[in-house]
Amino acid sequence: MPDACDCNSDSGERRNVSRRGFLIKAGACLGAPVVVPGVVAGATAPSNRINIALIGCGNQSRVDLPSMLRQKDVQVVAVCDVNRGSYGYARPEHFLGREPVRKKVDEYYAGQTRSGQYKGCGAHSDFREVLARDDVDAVMVVLPDHWHALVTIKACQAGKDVYCQKPLSLTIHDGQQMIEAVRRHERILQTGSQYRSNSVVRRACELVRNGRIGEVQRVVAIINGNGAGPGPGWKPMPVPEGFDYETWLGPAPRAPYHIDRCLYRFRFHLDYSGGQVTNTGAHALDIVQWALGTEDTGPVEFEDLGAVWPPDGHLYTTAMKTDFRARYANGIELICRTQEPGFGARFEGSEGWIQYTYNKIEASAEAILDSNIGAGEIHLPASENHYRNFLDCVKSHQEPIEPVEAGHRTASICHAGNIAMRLKRKLQWDPAKETFVNDEEANTMLRRPYREPWSI
């Protein structure tokens, strides 16, 4: 396919053209009335609005799209997905894809008009068409992990700011390339690890950072498990009408279609994701990194502790039960494993422990929980809404609460842990050079070949 995305690469220059002009142009092209919901002066005037395009209309769009629509200074002008529309995502009743999601956008804005009508949201099957639009200021990358790097890099080259869902990347090499693109083109990137914008998480991390449990000795990241998928003898299925499966595979190896390979369950295939390690594990490990203050580095050692993988012949290829150990240079031990309650992070120190699970903090003593963080102590950046933080940073050009480097370092722990579990041996890691020490086989797993014609 021809590359239509390398326009506007001089993205250090901020927007000089009125977004109101963009909206009028977009509406004229679509043959639809331009609707500017709410106040048309001041902070929410069309010239101050951020035009957003949603690239990926699957399961996570059910959260990300409404969160953006509710922002008064945002206009969702386009959605994009290779699936026209179907059932079968995280739950059978979820009907998603570009047409049903486009309909949700139009219905939302129609509810804010006197006529009750609006048809101004574009729907695309090719992300390159979205990036070529002059009226798109920023994109939300809500795609399977194997697409994150390619779309993010092309978006940066096109002068768009990016909200990229976690995990930031499929491989450590991809993450490195994403950092290079964001910094070269001076873009804003927010990693979609929304627990950074959770006040309860921030409180737990500040307590750890300020020594309320003494010297941290051991951390346990708790994540979910998953099954093995269809068993031996599973058969390919016909590709549904309206689903561009070849483009869905994109840079990943060619493979026969099965509904449990795509949609929500892509995350249980190593060709497209890292299983629960990069799903709930990306959240739990990001909390760990924030609490330890290690956002610009990572552990120096990884070791499998007995991960359980699907039996031969099953469709899924990611670990059903995660269990690996890592060690930081200062001696802190990190365990990442599948156990109840299914999600959280536990910090064990020389003077007590703190545990975060599902919006709740527990500790070994009430005095820890009641402790006041003084004015002269460490106070982490505060954000109460991850989407709002991204939008504010698009306007100010300041760093968001989860910049590309922080997202990359968290994803790197996920990827290195998966590599150690797959090789079933102890690996030494150099977080400065981002390579395994004296292990050629492990280092070959830091990147994946891209299937033609895709490349970064």
Stockholm file with secondary structure:
# STOCKHOLM 1.0

chainA/1-456         MPDACDCNSDSGERRNVSRRGFLIKAGACLGAPVVVPGVVAGATAPSNRINIALIGCGNQSRVDLPSMLRQKDVQVVAVCDVNRGSYGYARPEHFLGREPVRKKVDEYYAGQTRSGQYKGCGAHSDFREVLARDDVDAVMVVLPDHWHALVTIKACQAGKDVYCQKPLSLTIHDGQQMIEAVRRHERILQTGSQYRSNSVVRRACELVRNGRIGEVQRVVAIINGNGAGPGPGWKPMPVPEGFDYETWLGPAPRAPYHIDRCLYRFRFHLDYSGGQVTNTGAHALDIVQWALGTEDTGPVEFEDLGAVWPPDGHLYTTAMKTDFRARYANGIELICRTQEPGFGARFEGSEGWIQYTYNKIEASAEAILDSNIGAGEIHLPASENHYRNFLDCVKSHQEPIEPVEAGHRTASICHAGNIAMRLKRKLQWDPAKETFVNDEEANTMLRRPYREPWSI
#=GR chainA/1-456 SS CCCCCCTTCCTTSCCCSCHHHHHHHHHHHHTSCCCCCSCCSGGGSGGGCEEEEEECCSTTHHHHHHHHHTCTTEEEEEEECSBCCBSCSSSTTCCBSHHHHHHHHHHHHHTTSSSSCCCCCEEESCHHHHHTCTTCCEEEECSCGGGHHHHHHHHHHTTCEEEEESSSCSSHHHHHHHHHHHHHTTCCEEEECGGGGCHHHHHHHHHHHTTTTSSEEEEEEEECCCCCCSCTTCCCCCCCTTBCHHHHHTTSCCCCCCGGGSGGGGGGSTTTCCGGGTTHHHHHHHHHHHHHTCTTCCCSEEEECCCBCCCTTCSCCSCSBCEEEEECTTSCEEEEEECTTSSEEEEEETTEEEEEETTEEEESSHHHHHCCCCTTSCCCCCCSCHHHHHHHHHHHCCCCSSCHHHHHHHHHHHHHHHHHHHHTSCEEEETTTTEETTCHHHHGGGCCCCCTTCCC
#=GC SS_cons         CCCCCCTTCCTTSCCCSCHHHHHHHHHHHHTSCCCCCSCCSGGGSGGGCEEEEEECCSTTHHHHHHHHHTCTTEEEEEEECSBCCBSCSSSTTCCBSHHHHHHHHHHHHHTTSSSSCCCCCEEESCHHHHHTCTTCCEEEECSCGGGHHHHHHHHHHTTCEEEEESSSCSSHHHHHHHHHHHHHTTCCEEEECGGGGCHHHHHHHHHHHTTTTSSEEEEEEEECCCCCCSCTTCCCCCCCTTBCHHHHHTTSCCCCCCGGGSGGGGGGSTTTCCGGGTTHHHHHHHHHHHHHTCTTCCCSEEEECCCBCCCTTCSCCSCSBCEEEEECTTSCEEEEEECTTSSEEEEEETTEEEEEETTEEEESSHHHHHCCCCTTSCCCCCCSCHHHHHHHHHHHCCCCSSCHHHHHHHHHHHHHHHHHHHHTSCEEEETTTTEETTCHHHHGGGCCCCCTTCCC
//
